[in-house]
């Protein structure tokens, strides 16, 4: 009889361990079934994502993209207006109803095996049109009459069939695994000689399972964020992952609380809950001097972190206190139930130490487990390069794409250049954009010269306000753009309001008015730096229309590390060849239109370059007459665009045709 006792205890522990493993797997299967496989659950969580601003912003971008794709080409200049209207539509209850119903029907259609599912945009377009009429009714007529009537089409492919099969398996496992887990845990308690100790083991095991499950949403969210890093929808992807993981987090937290309460109740095993033996055991484990030094340091750091958190966030201490009280009340209730259900002598006070010892041993493993999960979470959250600098293919000995250019200097090669390169409809907040894609897209397309306008701006709640630091700036702007346009800018600035105290101005890329579009100079230069690092045989020119002092602009180049790539050229010296620039790793030429002072590599642009006029109102006005620069300046800038306040894609398409360029 005595020989069988160790066997019974080993069997009980094995059943409990298997039960805990099944509990984790079953919880994950149940969460997956409720969150992703069940149509109503999936749609409810999809609707909950609309509470997150990044998701609403991403949806507004998608809707605006659909309108631009199928509407008038002129709409690209007012993309922010479309985004604003779409963002307002996304906030409305009718859109939420359309969204949730559409997601449920699309999800059900997919899992029913239909060839494709479609999320209709008809009702959204009705809302959007009404909002646009309130914002600016002149643009309603340019909306596409036959807008493609769906947000997403997912054709059924092999992966879809695999998903259907996986969904059926998850549905089956979602009820099977939890049932098996409960069965194993109950069998483990029944097989144990000391049921109190076995119940404590079940409680501790359940709590540890909950800790493991708590880490899953965090890790999943960080992996999602890492996967989408650098994308325009990175914030939206993180928000969606957080919403879909919230249900598992809540279930895991409940599992931790219930498990700890069960362990405490089993340890007490009395009608009157007595946690003093438990506290003494845990205290002895915590204060034991025999712990390894590394564990003692980790213990001290953990206690220090908790203390700092409570001091800095008193509300956190209140939440923790409330949770502890709730845990004790739950433990008391479970102790009452256990006392009634099992008044067996096997749970007598003499056997309480065995149950308390379970918690003591569990505490020994709980800290390393918590540290391990924390390290995993921190590991996936570790900073990673979010650079998506395009890699351009060229021959190994090529210079800017061709070996024939290597022996030539910059005055002897042609570099395609983007005027107002920062002004792009794909960049958030740019009205009347000159381009569709931003500087990163332009680099990928082969652009190697960038004309950018530097202004001081102050970030405010509604965007960026231009900091007009010269008293005569506004008259100059009126002269260039007209009083009506400048007055419109002033009204937008007034609606934005003033910057808060302590907000410092920065250097932004703006086309006269930061209120109508602004990109931080540091962000734009970072794209160019990453491109040059990723493509060591490419050469780029940056020509700054500078409305701020040279020191301010050059400081940003230095901040992002571009000065080490910048070429210094003196007028009396011969130009290096492209191959020599690459060999020296001085592959960036920086010029300024107005103020070339500062570092030697920050050149006065029109001492090195001459240009044609640029205020062309029609194709017939294009000319090669001398404009700014010296006749002996070695670089030649061919200005080739139609000057409009609202740039026209139709003009760009015509002017950029090969035959048109060749004739000029």
Helices and strands as residue ranges (DSSP letters): H 3-32, I 33-37, H 39-48, G 49-51, H 53-70, G 73-78, H 79-91, H 93-111, E 116-118, H 122-136, G 137-142, E 153-155, H 158-191, H 195-227, H 234-268, H 276-287, H 293-312, H 314-341, G 345-347, G 349-351, H 352-381, G 403-405, G 410-412, E 417-418, H 439-445, E 449-460, E 463-466, H 473-481, H 483-496, E 506-509, G 514-516, E 519-520, H 521-534, E 540-546, H 550-560, G 563-565, H 578-584, E 588-592, E 602-604, H 605-608, E 609-611, G 619-621, E 635-637, H 649-655, H 658-663
